[in-house]
Amino acid sequence: MREVEEKAAPVAAAMPEHAARFVARASARGRLPLDYSVASLRIVDSLVEGLRAGNPERNRVEVVLFGLGAYVGEVLVRRAGAVWVDLDDSRRAWFGQPVGVRMRDGRIWNPLGRVVNRFELGPDESLQTFYLTLHGRKRG
């Protein structure tokens, strides 16, 4: 049953729960300070870098990447004023993901894809830097 749940296409309404489950699993193993803060994105960068060690195939770490992407998106929701949205067909094709976040200025961002980029392309795709340079986020 859990495998089916993990493989079903995510919907925007379920993304906070996906993030919370990821945080619970990650915290149970190593007491990671995943507190939905902007500073915690540095930890996410480190986690992704650790996943890259040994050059695993993406499909072997897909569930973890999804959890990290849900977490990054939830940081955007809680700290930058974003909301999760289900993407229309054209945006799904463009982003390669079924969900994204809409900023208060209307821009759509792809936290799930950003985590995949960080995994595939390396440190130049820092998730903390992504947040800090994000257009449309609330300030302060």
The first five atom37 places (N, CA, C, CB, O) and aatype in JSON, in Angstrom:
{
  "aatype": [12, 1, 6, 19, 6, 6, 11, 0, 0, 14, 19, 0, 0, 0, 12, 14, 6, 8, 0, 0, 1, 13, 19, 0, 1, 0, 15, 0, 1, 7, 1, 10, 14, 10, 3, 18, 15, 19, 0, 15, 10, 1, 9, 19, 3, 15, 10, 19, 6, 7, 10, 1, 0, 7, 2, 14, 6, 1, 2, 1, 19, 6, 19, 19, 10, 13, 7, 10, 7, 0, 18, 19, 7, 6, 19, 10, 19, 1, 1, 0, 7, 0, 19, 17, 19, 3, 10, 3, 3, 15, 1, 1, 0, 17, 13, 7, 5, 14, 19, 7, 19, 1, 12, 1, 3, 7, 1, 9, 17, 2, 14, 10, 7, 1, 19, 19, 2, 1, 13, 6, 10, 7, 14, 3, 6, 15, 10, 5, 16, 13, 18, 10, 16, 10, 8, 7, 1, 11, 1, 7],
  "atom_mask": [
    [1, 1, 1, 1, 1],
    [1, 1, 1, 1, 1],
    [1, 1, 1, 1, 1],
    [1, 1, 1, 1, 1],
    [1, 1, 1, 1, 1],
    [1, 1, 1, 1, 1],
    [1, 1, 1, 1, 1],
    [1, 1, 1, 1, 1],
    [1, 1, 1, 1, 1],
    [1, 1, 1, 1, 1],
    [1, 1, 1, 1, 1],
    [1, 1, 1, 1, 1],
    [1, 1, 1, 1, 1],
    [1, 1, 1, 1, 1],
    [1, 1, 1, 1, 1],
    [1, 1, 1, 1, 1],
    [1, 1, 1, 1, 1],
    [1, 1, 1, 1, 1],
    [1, 1, 1, 1, 1],
    [1, 1, 1, 1, 1],
    [1, 1, 1, 1, 1],
    [1, 1, 1, 1, 1],
    [1, 1, 1, 1, 1],
    [1, 1, 1, 1, 1],
    [1, 1, 1, 1, 1],
    [1, 1, 1, 1, 1],
    [1, 1, 1, 1, 1],
    [1, 1, 1, 1, 1],
    [1, 1, 1, 1, 1],
    [1, 1, 1, 0, 1],
    [1, 1, 1, 1, 1],
    [1, 1, 1, 1, 1],
    [1, 1, 1, 1, 1],
    [1, 1, 1, 1, 1],
    [1, 1, 1, 1, 1],
    [1, 1, 1, 1, 1],
    [1, 1, 1, 1, 1],
    [1, 1, 1, 1, 1],
    [1, 1, 1, 1, 1],
    [1, 1, 1, 1, 1],
    [1, 1, 1, 1, 1],
    [1, 1, 1, 1, 1],
    [1, 1, 1, 1, 1],
    [1, 1, 1, 1, 1],
    [1, 1, 1, 1, 1],
    [1, 1, 1, 1, 1],
    [1, 1, 1, 1, 1],
    [1, 1, 1, 1, 1],
    [1, 1, 1, 1, 1],
    [1, 1, 1, 0, 1],
    [1, 1, 1, 1, 1],
    [1, 1, 1, 1, 1],
    [1, 1, 1, 1, 1],
    [1, 1, 1, 0, 1],
    [1, 1, 1, 1, 1],
    [1, 1, 1, 1, 1],
    [1, 1, 1, 1, 1],
    [1, 1, 1, 1, 1],
    [1, 1, 1, 1, 1],
    [1, 1, 1, 1, 1],
    [1, 1, 1, 1, 1],
    [1, 1, 1, 1, 1],
    [1, 1, 1, 1, 1],
    [1, 1, 1, 1, 1],
    [1, 1, 1, 1, 1],
    [1, 1, 1, 1, 1],
    [1, 1, 1, 0, 1],
    [1, 1, 1, 1, 1],
    [1, 1, 1, 0, 1],
    [1, 1, 1, 1, 1],
    [1, 1, 1, 1, 1],
    [1, 1, 1, 1, 1],
    [1, 1, 1, 0, 1],
    [1, 1, 1, 1, 1],
    [1, 1, 1, 1, 1],
    [1, 1, 1, 1, 1],
    [1, 1, 1, 1, 1],
    [1, 1, 1, 1, 1],
    [1, 1, 1, 1, 1],
    [1, 1, 1, 1, 1],
    [1, 1, 1, 0, 1],
    [1, 1, 1, 1, 1],
    [1, 1, 1, 1, 1],
    [1, 1, 1, 1, 1],
    [1, 1, 1, 1, 1],
    [1, 1, 1, 1, 1],
    [1, 1, 1, 1, 1],
    [1, 1, 1, 1, 1],
    [1, 1, 1, 1, 1],
    [1, 1, 1, 1, 1],
    [1, 1, 1, 1, 1],
    [1, 1, 1, 1, 1],
    [1, 1, 1, 1, 1],
    [1, 1, 1, 1, 1],
    [1, 1, 1, 1, 1],
    [1, 1, 1, 0, 1],
    [1, 1, 1, 1, 1],
    [1, 1, 1, 1, 1],
    [1, 1, 1, 1, 1],
    [1, 1, 1, 0, 1],
    [1, 1, 1, 1, 1],
    [1, 1, 1, 1, 1],
    [1, 1, 1, 1, 1],
    [1, 1, 1, 1, 1],
    [1, 1, 1, 1, 1],
    [1, 1, 1, 0, 1],
    [1, 1, 1, 1, 1],
    [1, 1, 1, 1, 1],
    [1, 1, 1, 1, 1],
    [1, 1, 1, 1, 1],
    [1, 1, 1, 1, 1],
    [1, 1, 1, 1, 1],
    [1, 1, 1, 0, 1],
    [1, 1, 1, 1, 1],
    [1, 1, 1, 1, 1],
    [1, 1, 1, 1, 1],
    [1, 1, 1, 1, 1],
    [1, 1, 1, 1, 1],
    [1, 1, 1, 1, 1],
    [1, 1, 1, 1, 1],
    [1, 1, 1, 1, 1],
    [1, 1, 1, 0, 1],
    [1, 1, 1, 1, 1],
    [1, 1, 1, 1, 1],
    [1, 1, 1, 1, 1],
    [1, 1, 1, 1, 1],
    [1, 1, 1, 1, 1],
    [1, 1, 1, 1, 1],
    [1, 1, 1, 1, 1],
    [1, 1, 1, 1, 1],
    [1, 1, 1, 1, 1],
    [1, 1, 1, 1, 1],
    [1, 1, 1, 1, 1],
    [1, 1, 1, 1, 1],
    [1, 1, 1, 1, 1],
    [1, 1, 1, 0, 1],
    [1, 1, 1, 1, 1],
    [1, 1, 1, 1, 1],
    [1, 1, 1, 1, 1],
    [1, 1, 1, 0, 1]
  ],
  "atom_positions": [
    [[0.82, -1.19, 0.0], [0.0, 0.0, 0.0], [0.87, 1.25, 0.0], [-0.94, 0.0, 1.21], [0.59, 2.2, -0.74]],
    [[1.92, 1.28, 0.82], [2.79, 2.45, 0.88], [3.47, 2.7, -0.45], [3.83, 2.28, 1.98], [3.62, 3.85, -0.86]],
    [[3.9, 1.63, -1.16], [4.55, 1.81, -2.45], [3.62, 2.49, -3.43], [5.02, 0.49, -3.01], [4.04, 3.36, -4.19]],
    [[2.35, 2.09, -3.42], [1.38, 2.7, -4.32], [1.23, 4.18, -3.98], [0.01, 1.99, -4.22], [1.18, 5.02, -4.88]],
    [[1.17, 4.49, -2.69], [1.05, 5.87, -2.26], [2.23, 6.7, -2.75], [0.94, 5.96, -0.74], [2.04, 7.82, -3.23]],
    [[3.44, 6.18, -2.63], [4.63, 6.92, -3.03], [4.68, 7.12, -4.54], [5.87, 6.19, -2.56], [5.21, 8.13, -5.01]],
    [[4.14, 6.17, -5.31], [4.24, 6.25, -6.76], [3.11, 7.03, -7.39], [4.27, 4.88, -7.34], [3.23, 7.44, -8.55]],
    [[2.01, 7.26, -6.67], [0.9, 8.04, -7.2], [1.37, 9.47, -7.43], [-0.32, 8.0, -6.24], [2.16, 10.01, -6.66]],
    [[0.87, 10.09, -8.51], [1.24, 11.47, -8.8], [0.77, 12.36, -7.65], [0.62, 11.94, -10.15], [-0.39, 12.31, -7.26]],
    [[1.67, 13.17, -7.13], [1.29, 14.03, -6.01], [0.34, 15.14, -6.45], [2.52, 14.63, -5.37], [0.33, 15.56, -7.61]],
    [[-0.46, 15.58, -5.51], [-1.35, 16.71, -5.74], [-0.98, 17.8, -4.73], [-2.86, 16.29, -5.61], [-0.45, 17.51, -3.65]],
    [[-1.27, 19.03, -5.09], [-0.88, 20.17, -4.27], [-1.37, 20.07, -2.84], [-1.39, 21.45, -4.89], [-0.62, 20.37, -1.91]],
    [[-2.61, 19.65, -2.64], [-3.18, 19.59, -1.3], [-2.43, 18.62, -0.39], [-4.64, 19.19, -1.38], [-2.47, 18.77, 0.83]],
    [[-1.76, 17.63, -0.97], [-1.06, 16.62, -0.17], [0.4, 16.98, 0.1], [-1.11, 15.29, -0.87], [1.05, 16.28, 0.89]],
    [[0.92, 18.01, -0.5], [2.35, 18.29, -0.37], [2.8, 18.66, 1.05], [2.71, 19.41, -1.3], [3.89, 18.24, 1.44]],
    [[2.02, 19.41, 1.83], [2.47, 19.64, 3.21], [2.62, 18.34, 3.99], [1.48, 20.56, 3.94], [3.54, 18.2, 4.8]],
    [[1.73, 17.39, 3.75], [1.83, 16.09, 4.44], [3.04, 15.31, 3.95], [0.55, 15.27, 4.22], [3.71, 14.66, 4.76]],
    [[3.34, 15.35, 2.65], [4.56, 14.69, 2.14], [5.79, 15.27, 2.83], [4.67, 14.85, 0.6], [6.69, 14.53, 3.23]],
    [[5.83, 16.6, 2.96], [6.97, 17.24, 3.61], [7.06, 16.81, 5.08], [6.86, 18.78, 3.5], [8.14, 16.49, 5.57]],
    [[5.93, 16.81, 5.76], [5.93, 16.44, 7.18], [6.38, 15.0, 7.38], [4.53, 16.64, 7.77], [7.13, 14.71, 8.32]],
    [[5.94, 14.09, 6.52], [6.37, 12.69, 6.63], [7.87, 12.57, 6.38], [5.59, 11.8, 5.63], [8.56, 11.81, 7.06]],
    [[8.37, 13.32, 5.4], [9.81, 13.29, 5.14], [10.58, 13.78, 6.35], [10.16, 14.14, 3.9], [11.56, 13.15, 6.76]],
    [[10.15, 14.89, 6.94], [10.84, 15.44, 8.1], [10.8, 14.43, 9.25], [10.19, 16.78, 8.53], [11.81, 14.26, 9.95]],
    [[9.68, 13.79, 9.47], [9.57, 12.8, 10.55], [10.54, 11.64, 10.32], [8.12, 12.27, 10.65], [11.21, 11.2, 11.26]],
    [[10.62, 11.14, 9.08], [11.55, 10.04, 8.78], [13.0, 10.49, 8.94], [11.31, 9.51, 7.36], [13.81, 9.78, 9.54]],
    [[13.33, 11.66, 8.41], [14.71, 12.15, 8.48], [15.12, 12.46, 9.91], [14.88, 13.41, 7.61], [16.25, 12.19, 10.31]],
    [[14.21, 13.0, 10.69], [14.51, 13.34, 12.08], [14.65, 12.1, 12.93], [13.42, 14.24, 12.66], [15.45, 12.08, 13.86]],
    [[13.9, 11.07, 12.63], [13.98, 9.84, 13.41], [15.34, 9.18, 13.26], [12.88, 8.86, 12.98], [15.82, 8.54, 14.19]],
    [[15.96, 9.34, 12.12], [17.25, 8.7, 11.87], [18.43, 9.48, 12.44], [17.45, 8.52, 10.38], [19.35, 8.88, 13.0]],
    [[18.41, 10.79, 12.32], [19.63, 11.5, 12.66], [19.45, 12.83, 13.34], [0.0, 0.0, 0.0], [20.4, 13.6, 13.45]],
    [[18.26, 13.12, 13.8], [18.02, 14.38, 14.49], [18.45, 15.58, 13.67], [18.73, 14.38, 15.82], [19.09, 16.5, 14.18]],
    [[18.11, 15.57, 12.39], [18.43, 16.69, 11.52], [17.54, 17.88, 11.87], [18.26, 16.3, 10.04], [16.33, 17.71, 12.05]],
    [[18.1, 19.06, 11.97], [17.3, 20.24, 12.31], [16.53, 20.78, 11.09], [18.19, 21.33, 12.88], [16.79, 21.88, 10.62]],
    [[15.59, 19.99, 10.61], [14.75, 20.42, 9.49], [13.53, 21.13, 10.08], [14.32, 19.2, 8.58], [12.51, 20.5, 10.38]],
    [[13.65, 22.44, 10.25], [12.64, 23.24, 10.94], [11.92, 24.2, 9.99], [13.29, 24.02, 12.07], [11.27, 25.15, 10.44]],
    [[12.03, 23.97, 8.7], [11.37, 24.79, 7.67], [11.93, 26.22, 7.63], [9.87, 24.84, 7.91], [11.26, 27.13, 7.14]],
    [[13.12, 26.41, 8.14], [13.75, 27.73, 8.07], [14.56, 27.84, 6.78], [14.67, 27.97, 9.31], [14.89, 26.84, 6.14]],
    [[14.86, 29.06, 6.41], [15.71, 29.29, 5.25], [17.09, 28.68, 5.49], [15.83, 30.8, 4.95], [17.68, 28.1, 4.58]],
    [[17.6, 28.8, 6.7], [18.91, 28.23, 7.03], [18.93, 26.71, 6.85], [19.29, 28.58, 8.47], [19.98, 26.15, 6.53]],
    [[17.79, 26.04, 7.04], [17.76, 24.58, 6.9], [17.97, 24.14, 5.45], [16.44, 24.04, 7.41], [18.26, 22.97, 5.2]],
    [[17.83, 25.05, 4.5], [18.07, 24.69, 3.1], [19.54, 24.35, 2.88], [17.65, 25.83, 2.17], [19.88, 23.62, 1.95]],
    [[20.41, 24.88, 3.72], [21.83, 24.5, 3.66], [21.99, 23.02, 4.01], [22.68, 25.39, 4.62], [22.83, 22.33, 3.43]],
    [[21.18, 22.55, 4.94], [21.19, 21.13, 5.3], [20.69, 20.29, 4.13], [20.32, 20.87, 6.56], [21.24, 19.23, 3.83]],
    [[19.65, 20.77, 3.47], [19.12, 20.06, 2.3], [20.21, 19.97, 1.22], [17.85, 20.77, 1.74], [20.39, 18.92, 0.61]],
    [[20.92, 21.06, 1.0], [22.05, 21.02, 0.04], [23.04, 19.92, 0.43], [22.76, 22.39, -0.02], [23.52, 19.18, -0.42]],
    [[23.35, 19.84, 1.72], [24.3, 18.82, 2.19], [23.75, 17.41, 2.01], [24.64, 19.05, 3.66], [24.48, 16.5, 1.62]],
    [[22.47, 17.24, 2.29], [21.85, 15.93, 2.1], [21.89, 15.49, 0.64], [20.39, 15.95, 2.6], [22.2, 14.34, 0.33]],
    [[21.58, 16.42, -0.25], [21.62, 16.09, -1.69], [23.05, 15.76, -2.1], [21.06, 17.25, -2.55], [23.28, 14.83, -2.87]],
    [[24.0, 16.52, -1.59], [25.4, 16.24, -1.92], [25.8, 14.85, -1.44], [26.33, 17.3, -1.3], [26.54, 14.14, -2.12]],
    [[25.32, 14.47, -0.27], [25.57, 13.12, 0.23], [24.95, 12.05, -0.65], [0.0, 0.0, 0.0], [25.54, 10.99, -0.85]],
    [[23.77, 12.33, -1.18], [23.14, 11.38, -2.1], [23.95, 11.22, -3.38], [21.71, 11.84, -2.44], [23.99, 10.14, -3.97]],
    [[24.6, 12.29, -3.79], [25.39, 12.26, -5.03], [26.66, 11.42, -4.89], [25.76, 13.69, -5.44], [27.2, 10.92, -5.88]],
    [[27.13, 11.26, -3.66], [28.36, 10.5, -3.43], [28.18, 9.08, -3.95], [28.73, 10.48, -1.91], [27.16, 8.43, -3.69]],
    [[29.13, 8.61, -4.67], [29.06, 7.27, -5.25], [28.32, 7.22, -6.57], [0.0, 0.0, 0.0], [28.15, 6.15, -7.14]],
    [[27.86, 8.37, -7.04], [27.19, 8.48, -8.34], [26.02, 7.51, -8.53], [28.18, 8.27, -9.44], [26.01, 6.76, -9.51]],
    [[25.05, 7.49, -7.62], [23.93, 6.58, -7.81], [23.04, 7.05, -8.96], [23.11, 6.47, -6.52], [23.04, 8.23, -9.32]],
    [[22.31, 6.13, -9.52], [21.33, 6.49, -10.54], [20.18, 7.2, -9.84], [20.83, 5.24, -11.33], [19.82, 6.87, -8.71]],
    [[19.61, 8.17, -10.52], [18.55, 8.98, -9.93], [17.38, 8.13, -9.46], [18.06, 10.01, -10.93], [16.82, 8.39, -8.4]],
    [[17.01, 7.11, -10.21], [15.85, 6.32, -9.83], [16.06, 5.6, -8.49], [15.53, 5.31, -10.91], [15.08, 5.22, -7.85]],
    [[17.3, 5.4, -8.08], [17.58, 4.74, -6.8], [17.34, 5.67, -5.61], [19.01, 4.24, -6.77], [17.17, 5.2, -4.49]],
    [[17.33, 6.97, -5.85], [17.13, 7.94, -4.76], [15.9, 8.82, -4.99], [18.38, 8.81, -4.6], [15.72, 9.85, -4.33]],
    [[15.07, 8.42, -5.92], [13.91, 9.23, -6.32], [12.98, 9.57, -5.15], [13.12, 8.5, -7.39], [12.52, 10.7, -5.05]],
    [[12.7, 8.6, -4.28], [11.79, 8.85, -3.16], [12.38, 9.9, -2.22], [11.5, 7.54, -2.39], [11.66, 10.76, -1.72]],
    [[13.68, 9.83, -1.97], [14.32, 10.81, -1.09], [14.33, 12.19, -1.77], [15.77, 10.37, -0.75], [14.07, 13.2, -1.11]],
    [[14.62, 12.23, -3.05], [14.6, 13.51, -3.77], [13.21, 14.14, -3.72], [15.05, 13.32, -5.23], [13.07, 15.35, -3.55]],
    [[12.18, 13.3, -3.87], [10.82, 13.81, -3.78], [10.56, 14.4, -2.39], [9.79, 12.69, -4.09], [10.0, 15.49, -2.28]],
    [[10.96, 13.69, -1.35], [10.77, 14.2, 0.01], [11.5, 15.51, 0.24], [0.0, 0.0, 0.0], [10.96, 16.43, 0.86]],
    [[12.72, 15.6, -0.26], [13.48, 16.84, -0.15], [12.81, 17.96, -0.93], [14.92, 16.65, -0.65], [12.77, 19.1, -0.47]],
    [[12.28, 17.65, -2.11], [11.57, 18.65, -2.9], [10.31, 19.14, -2.21], [0.0, 0.0, 0.0], [10.0, 20.34, -2.24]],
    [[9.58, 18.22, -1.59], [8.39, 18.6, -0.83], [8.78, 19.52, 0.32], [7.64, 17.35, -0.3], [8.1, 20.51, 0.61]],
    [[9.89, 19.19, 0.97], [10.37, 20.02, 2.08], [10.75, 21.42, 1.58], [11.58, 19.36, 2.76], [10.36, 22.42, 2.18]],
    [[11.51, 21.5, 0.49], [11.91, 22.8, -0.06], [10.67, 23.62, -0.43], [12.83, 22.62, -1.3], [10.59, 24.81, -0.14]],
    [[9.71, 22.97, -1.05], [8.47, 23.67, -1.4], [7.75, 24.18, -0.17], [0.0, 0.0, 0.0], [7.21, 25.29, -0.17]],
    [[7.75, 23.38, 0.88], [7.07, 23.8, 2.11], [7.81, 24.96, 2.78], [6.95, 22.62, 3.07], [7.18, 25.8, 3.42]],
    [[9.14, 25.02, 2.65], [9.88, 26.19, 3.12], [9.41, 27.42, 2.34], [11.43, 25.99, 2.97], [9.22, 28.49, 2.92]],
    [[9.23, 27.28, 1.04], [8.74, 28.4, 0.24], [7.35, 28.84, 0.69], [8.72, 28.03, -1.25], [7.04, 30.03, 0.73]],
    [[6.51, 27.87, 1.02], [5.15, 28.19, 1.49], [5.22, 28.94, 2.82], [4.31, 26.9, 1.65], [4.59, 29.99, 2.99]],
    [[5.98, 28.41, 3.75], [6.01, 28.98, 5.1], [6.82, 30.25, 5.22], [6.55, 27.97, 6.05], [6.49, 31.11, 6.04]],
    [[7.87, 30.39, 4.43], [8.77, 31.53, 4.6], [8.68, 32.58, 3.49], [10.17, 31.04, 4.68], [9.02, 33.74, 3.71]],
    [[8.22, 32.17, 2.31], [8.25, 33.11, 1.18], [6.86, 33.51, 0.7], [9.02, 32.51, 0.03], [6.74, 34.3, -0.24]],
    [[5.81, 32.99, 1.33], [4.46, 33.37, 0.95], [3.91, 32.63, -0.25], [0.0, 0.0, 0.0], [2.97, 33.1, -0.89]],
    [[4.47, 31.48, -0.58], [4.01, 30.69, -1.72], [2.82, 29.82, -1.33], [5.15, 29.8, -2.26], [2.51, 29.67, -0.15]],
    [[2.15, 29.26, -2.33], [1.1, 28.26, -2.14], [1.35, 27.12, -3.12], [-0.33, 28.88, -2.33], [1.77, 27.35, -4.25]],
    [[1.08, 25.9, -2.67], [1.19, 24.75, -3.57], [0.08, 24.82, -4.6], [1.13, 23.42, -2.79], [-1.05, 25.18, -4.28]],
    [[0.4, 24.48, -5.84], [-0.6, 24.43, -6.91], [-0.39, 23.19, -7.77], [-0.53, 25.71, -7.78], [0.73, 22.73, -7.97]],
    [[-1.52, 22.67, -8.26], [-1.46, 21.61, -9.27], [-1.18, 22.3, -10.6], [-2.8, 20.77, -9.32], [-1.82, 23.29, -10.94]],
    [[-0.23, 21.79, -11.34], [0.16, 22.41, -12.59], [-0.74, 21.95, -13.74], [1.63, 22.1, -12.91], [-1.18, 20.8, -13.77]],
    [[-1.0, 22.85, -14.67], [-1.75, 22.48, -15.87], [-0.85, 21.65, -16.77], [-2.29, 23.74, -16.62], [0.35, 21.52, -16.52]],
    [[-1.42, 21.08, -17.82], [-0.67, 20.17, -18.68], [0.59, 20.79, -19.28], [-1.56, 19.69, -19.79], [1.62, 20.13, -19.36]],
    [[0.51, 22.05, -19.7], [1.7, 22.66, -20.32], [2.81, 22.87, -19.29], [1.32, 24.01, -20.98], [3.98, 22.66, -19.59]],
    [[2.45, 23.28, -18.08], [3.48, 23.45, -17.04], [4.01, 22.11, -16.56], [2.91, 24.25, -15.85], [5.18, 22.0, -16.23]],
    [[3.15, 21.1, -16.52], [3.62, 19.75, -16.16], [4.69, 19.31, -17.16], [2.44, 18.74, -16.13], [5.72, 18.75, -16.78]],
    [[4.42, 19.55, -18.42], [5.38, 19.16, -19.45], [6.67, 19.97, -19.32], [4.78, 19.35, -20.86], [7.77, 19.42, -19.44]],
    [[6.55, 21.25, -19.07], [7.72, 22.13, -18.96], [8.57, 21.78, -17.75], [7.27, 23.59, -18.87], [9.79, 21.62, -17.87]],
    [[7.93, 21.64, -16.58], [8.65, 21.38, -15.34], [8.96, 19.91, -15.11], [7.85, 21.9, -14.18], [9.88, 19.58, -14.36]],
    [[8.22, 19.03, -15.76], [8.41, 17.61, -15.53], [7.9, 17.16, -14.17], [0.0, 0.0, 0.0], [8.31, 16.12, -13.65]],
    [[7.0, 17.95, -13.59], [6.43, 17.67, -12.27], [4.94, 18.02, -12.3], [7.18, 18.48, -11.14], [4.52, 18.88, -13.08]],
    [[4.13, 17.36, -11.47], [2.7, 17.65, -11.45], [2.3, 18.82, -10.54], [1.95, 16.44, -11.02], [1.2, 19.35, -10.66]],
    [[3.2, 19.22, -9.63], [2.89, 20.3, -8.7], [4.04, 21.3, -8.66], [2.61, 19.74, -7.29], [5.17, 20.99, -9.01]],
    [[3.71, 22.49, -8.23], [4.7, 23.53, -8.04], [4.19, 24.49, -6.98], [0.0, 0.0, 0.0], [3.22, 24.19, -6.28]],
    [[4.85, 25.61, -6.85], [4.38, 26.64, -5.92], [4.19, 27.94, -6.69], [5.37, 26.83, -4.74], [4.95, 28.27, -7.6]],
    [[3.14, 28.67, -6.29], [2.88, 29.99, -6.88], [3.23, 31.02, -5.82], [1.38, 30.13, -7.35], [2.78, 30.96, -4.68]],
    [[4.05, 31.98, -6.25], [4.43, 33.07, -5.36], [3.34, 34.12, -5.35], [5.79, 33.68, -5.79], [2.43, 34.09, -6.19]],
    [[3.42, 35.03, -4.43], [2.4, 36.08, -4.32], [2.33, 36.96, -5.56], [2.67, 36.94, -3.09], [1.29, 37.56, -5.83]],
    [[3.43, 37.05, -6.32], [3.42, 37.85, -7.55], [2.92, 37.05, -8.75], [4.82, 38.37, -7.83], [2.9, 37.57, -9.86]],
    [[2.49, 35.79, -8.53], [1.94, 34.96, -9.59], [2.93, 34.04, -10.27], [0.0, 0.0, 0.0], [2.53, 33.17, -11.04]],
    [[4.21, 34.21, -10.0], [5.21, 33.33, -10.62], [5.09, 31.92, -10.07], [6.64, 33.88, -10.39], [4.8, 31.71, -8.89]],
    [[5.33, 30.95, -10.95], [5.3, 29.54, -10.58], [6.74, 29.04, -10.51], [4.45, 28.7, -11.59], [7.54, 29.28, -11.42]],
    [[7.07, 28.34, -9.42], [8.39, 27.75, -9.25], [8.26, 26.25, -9.02], [9.14, 28.42, -8.06], [7.19, 25.75, -8.66]],
    [[9.34, 25.54, -9.23], [9.35, 24.09, -9.26], [10.33, 23.53, -8.22], [9.71, 23.59, -10.66], [11.44, 23.14, -8.59]],
    [[9.96, 23.48, -6.94], [10.91, 22.99, -5.94], [11.29, 21.53, -6.13], [10.34, 23.18, -4.57], [12.43, 21.16, -5.84]],
    [[10.38, 20.69, -6.6], [10.72, 19.29, -6.83], [11.81, 19.18, -7.9], [9.47, 18.48, -7.24], [12.77, 18.43, -7.74]],
    [[11.65, 19.93, -8.96], [12.64, 19.93, -10.04], [13.95, 20.57, -9.62], [0.0, 0.0, 0.0], [15.02, 20.16, -10.08]],
    [[13.88, 21.58, -8.75], [15.11, 22.22, -8.29], [15.97, 21.24, -7.49], [14.79, 23.44, -7.42], [17.2, 21.27, -7.59]],
    [[15.34, 20.38, -6.71], [16.1, 19.37, -5.96], [16.73, 18.37, -6.93], [15.18, 18.63, -4.95], [17.87, 17.96, -6.74]],
    [[16.0, 17.98, -7.95], [16.55, 17.07, -8.96], [17.74, 17.74, -9.65], [15.48, 16.68, -10.01], [18.77, 17.09, -9.86]],
    [[17.62, 19.02, -10.0], [18.74, 19.75, -10.61], [19.94, 19.77, -9.68], [18.32, 21.17, -10.97], [21.08, 19.6, -10.12]],
    [[19.69, 19.99, -8.39], [20.8, 20.01, -7.42], [21.5, 18.66, -7.4], [20.28, 20.38, -6.01], [22.73, 18.6, -7.31]],
    [[20.72, 17.59, -7.47], [21.28, 16.24, -7.48], [22.07, 15.98, -8.76], [20.17, 15.19, -7.34], [23.19, 15.46, -8.72]],
    [[21.5, 16.35, -9.9], [22.13, 16.02, -11.18], [23.28, 16.96, -11.54], [21.1, 16.05, -12.27], [24.25, 16.53, -12.16]],
    [[23.17, 18.24, -11.17], [24.16, 19.23, -11.62], [25.16, 19.64, -10.56], [23.44, 20.44, -12.11], [26.22, 20.18, -10.88]],
    [[24.84, 19.4, -9.29], [25.81, 19.66, -8.24], [25.65, 20.98, -7.51], [0.0, 0.0, 0.0], [24.6, 21.62, -7.61]],
    [[26.68, 21.37, -6.76], [26.62, 22.51, -5.85], [26.26, 23.85, -6.47], [27.92, 22.65, -5.18], [25.75, 24.73, -5.78]],
    [[26.5, 24.03, -7.76], [26.12, 25.3, -8.39], [24.61, 25.52, -8.38], [26.64, 25.35, -9.82], [24.15, 26.63, -8.64]],
    [[23.84, 24.48, -8.09], [22.39, 24.57, -8.04], [21.89, 24.61, -6.6], [21.76, 23.38, -8.79], [20.86, 24.02, -6.28]],
    [[22.61, 25.29, -5.73], [22.29, 25.37, -4.31], [20.83, 25.76, -4.07], [23.21, 26.37, -3.62], [20.32, 26.7, -4.69]],
    [[20.19, 25.04, -3.18], [18.79, 25.32, -2.84], [18.68, 26.53, -1.93], [18.15, 24.1, -2.18], [17.69, 27.27, -2.0]],
    [[19.66, 26.74, -1.07], [19.63, 27.94, -0.25], [19.8, 29.19, -1.12], [20.74, 27.88, 0.83], [19.1, 30.18, -0.93]],
    [[20.71, 29.14, -2.07], [20.88, 30.27, -2.99], [19.63, 30.49, -3.81], [22.09, 30.04, -3.91], [19.23, 31.63, -4.04]],
    [[19.0, 29.4, -4.27], [17.73, 29.5, -4.99], [16.73, 30.32, -4.18], [17.16, 28.09, -5.29], [16.12, 31.24, -4.71]],
    [[16.57, 29.99, -2.91], [15.63, 30.73, -2.07], [16.03, 32.2, -1.96], [15.55, 30.09, -0.67], [15.2, 33.09, -2.14]],
    [[17.29, 32.45, -1.68], [17.74, 33.82, -1.43], [17.65, 34.71, -2.66], [19.15, 33.81, -0.92], [17.58, 35.93, -2.53]],
    [[17.66, 34.12, -3.84], [17.56, 34.9, -5.08], [16.18, 34.79, -5.73], [18.62, 34.46, -6.06], [15.99, 35.24, -6.86]],
    [[15.24, 34.2, -5.03], [13.91, 33.92, -5.56], [13.12, 35.2, -5.77], [13.16, 33.0, -4.63], [12.98, 36.01, -4.86]],
    [[12.62, 35.37, -6.99], [11.73, 36.5, -7.28], [10.34, 36.21, -6.74], [11.66, 36.8, -8.81], [9.87, 35.07, -6.8]],
    [[9.7, 37.23, -6.22], [8.33, 37.1, -5.79], [8.14, 36.66, -4.36], [0.0, 0.0, 0.0], [7.0, 36.5, -3.92]],
    [[9.23, 36.46, -3.6], [9.06, 36.03, -2.21], [8.77, 37.24, -1.34], [10.31, 35.28, -1.7], [9.2, 38.35, -1.62]],
    [[8.03, 36.99, -0.27], [7.8, 38.07, 0.67], [9.09, 38.37, 1.41], [6.66, 37.73, 1.66], [9.91, 37.48, 1.64]],
    [[9.27, 39.58, 1.76], [10.53, 40.0, 2.43], [10.32, 40.04, 3.93], [11.0, 41.39, 1.92], [9.22, 40.25, 4.43]],
    [[11.44, 39.84, 4.64], [11.41, 40.04, 6.07], [11.18, 38.86, 6.89], [0.0, 0.0, 0.0], [11.14, 38.96, 8.12]]
  ]
}
